[in-house]
Amino acid sequence: MMQSVKHWLSEHPSIVNFRWSHTQSFGSTWSFLFSSIAVYVVAATTLHTFLSLVLPKRRRVPLGPIPAIHSLCVSLISAVIFVGILLSAAAEIRDTRWFWHRTKTITTPFQWLLCFPLGTRPSGRVFFWSYVFYLTRFLHLFRTFFTILRHRKLTFFHLFNQSILLCMSFLWLEFSQSFQVLAILLATLLYSVVYGYRFWTAIGLPSACFPFVVNCQVVLLGCNLLCHFGVLFLHFLKGGCNGMGAWGFNSVLNGVILWLFLNFYVKRHLRKRNVDDVSGHGGSSSGRSCGSSEIKSE
């Protein structure tokens, strides 16, 4: 059983012989990336504006089981990517360890996860799963439209965050950027848990007694921040990591996302606490269910 999983997720010829190419890989051109982001932003803002004009402000559009099915699909696909890139990384470490002594850049598997040797090209197992991860970013965009239809809201933070994450996953492939293996492992682990939780609550099962989704996102941002310091340390200590130009650009974007994330959720938390303080006079909040403390992250 395990051998079959390894074959299909890390040793299949399509995975081993993968190469990121502008002529052979779907969605691999800069024009496709920019046009996709533009279509996404225009479609989301148009839908939000249209609904604001034709429907009452608090009128929601029922979507039935579609959001639950979407969450389940994203969770399962993320779990497959997590296992696939984990097995592929182990296989790449096994097959390329001999080359590390020549580069003198990395000496341990963890250093390889943080810092690709100079000259690394976007081909092979881990870049196949990086490509799959890039394609799944388009699946995440549908959640924006679910939010507009169900909750009648659209924020700059959400549009910016989704667009930048799509852009960053493209840059990982285009410039063979260091750190992407760890980033994909962390992200897919988070997505499999968070979207599995969203599916759990969407089918009517009880939610957590704390802001589960927000806490998971904070953990991911914290891990990414620590890993970025690790990449920078290895780059100057070991003589260079591949794709550092793209890494620097991604670091700036991650910093902007972190600032917007903290600003957005701190404001929501303060607003929610003020509402709770008002409704809690006379002890009326004591009978509130645990699930009410969950802050929705759309």
N, C-alpha and C positions, 0 to 999 in steps of 0.2 A: 504493500500500500504506500509506504513512505517513498519507495523507489519510483513508483508511478507518479506521485506528486512532484518529486524532484525533476523527473523527466519533463513533465508538462509545464512546469513553472520555471525551470532554469536550464535544462539541457536540450530542449526542443530546438531543431535547426533554425527555425524562424526567430527564436530568441537569441541564440548564440551568434547568428550571422547578421543581426540587426545593424543597420547603419542609418543615422539621421541624415537625410538628403533632401534638398529643396526640390528635387525632381521626382523623388520616389515616395516621400513621406507626406501623407495628407496633413494639411494645415501647417506646413513647415516654413512658409514664406512670411516675410515681414508685412507684406500687403494683406495677407490673410489675417494675421494677428490684429493689425490696426483696424481693418474693416469689420472684423468680428466684434471688437470692443465698441466701435462706433455704432454698429447695428444694435448691440445689446443696450447701450445707454439710451439711444433714441427710442427704441421699442419700449423700454421700461418707463421713460418719462412720458411718452405718448399715451401709453395705457393708463398711467396714473392721472394724467390730465383729462383724458377722455372720460374716465369713471367719475372724476370730480365734477364734470360738467353735466353728465346724464343721470347720475344717481345721487341720492341723499348722502350726506357726509358719513353717516354711521352705517349705511347699508353695505352689507358684505355679500360677496358672490360665493355661493356654496360650491365646493370642489369635490365633495364626496370623498372617496378613498384615494384620490390621486396623490395628495401630499404624503399619505402613509406609504403608498407603494413606492413613491420616489425616495423616501427616507430609507426604506428597506433595501432598495436597489443600490443606493449610494453606500450604505453600510456593508453590504455583501461584496460589492466591487472593491471597496477600500480594504476589506479584509484580505481579498485575493491579492491585491497589489502589495500589501504588507508582507504576506508570506512569500510572494514571488520575488520581491526585491531583497528580502532577507536571505533566501536560498541563493539568489543570484550573486549577492555580495559575498557570501561564503565561498561560492565557486570561483569568483573572480580573485579573491584573496588567495585561494589555493593555487590558481593557475598563474598568477603574476607575482607571487612573493619573491621569486628568484630575481626579478627585475628591480626590486626595490634597492638592493645593494649597489646597483650601478648608478641609480639616480641620487642616492645619498640624501634624499628628501624625506623619506618615511622609513620607519623601521618596525612599526607595529601595525596590526589591523585597524586599531582605533585611529591612528594617525592617517591611514589611507581613507577611512570614512570621512575625516575632516578635510583632508588635503590631497587632491589628485596630483600626481607628478606632472611637471611641465611637459607639454606635448601630448597630453591625453586627448584622444579623439572621441567624438560621440558615437561609439559603436560598441556592440556587445550586449551582455545580459542586463546590466544595471541601467543602461541607457534605453533598452527596450521598455523596461518598467517605468522609467522616467517619461518616456513618450506616452505610455498608457495613462500615467498620472496626468500629463498635460491634456490629453483628450477628455479625461473625466472632469476636468475643470469646467468644461462646457455644460456638463450635466448639473453642476452646482448652480449655474446661472438660473436655472428654472425656479429655484427657491425665491429669487427676487420677485418673479411674477406671481408666485403663490402668496407672498406677503402683500403685494399690491391688491390682489383680488380678495383675500381673506381679511386683511387688517386695514386696507385702504391707506397705507402709508409707504413712503419712499424717502430714504435719507441719503444724503451725500456720502456718508460713511459707508453705507452698504454698497453703493455703486462703485465708489473708489476702491474699497477693499476687494470686491470680486474682480474688478478690472486689473488691479495690480497683481493679485495672485495668479491670474491667467498669464499676465506678462512675465512674471518671475519664472513660472514653470517653463515658458518658452525660452527664456534666457539660459536656464540650466542646460538645455539641449544645445542651443546655438553656440555657446561658448565653453561647453564641457566644464561647467562651473564646479569647483570644489564644494564640499559640504552637502550636495544635493541628496546623497544616499541617506544620510542621517535625517535630513529635512523631510524626505518622503516617508521614511519609517515613522517619524514622530507624527506627521500630518495624517497618514493613513490610519495609524492606531487611534488617533483622536477622532477622525471621521467615522470609523467603524463603531466606536463607542457612542459618540454623540448622536449620530443618525440612527443607531440602534435604539437609543433612548427616546429619540423623537418618534420613531415608529411605535415604541412601547406606549408612549403617552397618547399617540394619535388614535390607537385602537381602544382607548378608554381605560387603560391600566393606570394605577396610581403613579404620580410623579414624586420626585425627591423632595425632602423637607428643606432643601437649600438650593441656591442657584447653580444647578449641576452644569449646564452648558457654559455659563460664564466662567466657572472655576476651571473647567477643562481648557478653555481658551487661554486663561491666564497661565496655566501650567505650560501650554505649548509655547506661548510667547516667551516665558521665562527660560525654557530649555533652548529655544532658538537663540536668545540673547547670549547665553553662556557658550553655546557652540560657535557663535560668531567671534567671540573673544579667542576661542581655541584656534580657529582658522587663522586669525590675525597673528597669533603667537607663533604658530608653525610656519607661516609665510616668512616672517622675518628671521626665525631661528634656524629653519632648515633650508633656506635658500630659494624659496618661492613655491607657490601653489598655482595650479592651473585655473584660468578663468577669473583672476582677481579683479579685473575691470568690471565684469558683470557682478561679481560678489560685492564690490564697493557700491555699485548702483542699487543692488538688492538690499544692502544694509541701510542705505538712506531711505528706501521705500519702506522697509520694515520698521525703521524708526518713526516714520510718519504714521504708519498703520498703528503702531503701539500708542503713539500720542493720541490719535483719533479714537482708538479703542478705549483708552482710559478716560478721556474726556467725555465720550458718549455714555459710557456705563456709569461713571461717577454721577453725571447729571441725572440719569434714569434712577439710580439708587437713591439719590437725595430726594427726587420727586416722589418716589414710591414710599420713602420713609415719612415724608410729610403727610402723604395720604393716610398711611397707617396710623400716624400720631393723631390725626383728626378723627379717624374712624374708631380708634382704640379708646376714646374717652368712655368711662363707665364700664370698662372691662369687656366690651363687646367683641374684641379681637381674640379672646381666649378660645372661642369655639371655631376659629378658622382652621381649615384643613391644611395639612402639610404642603400640599401641592401649590397653594397660593403663593408661596414664597419664591417660586421659580420665576426668574426674570427671563422672558422670552427673547432669544437672540435670533432674529430673522436674517 
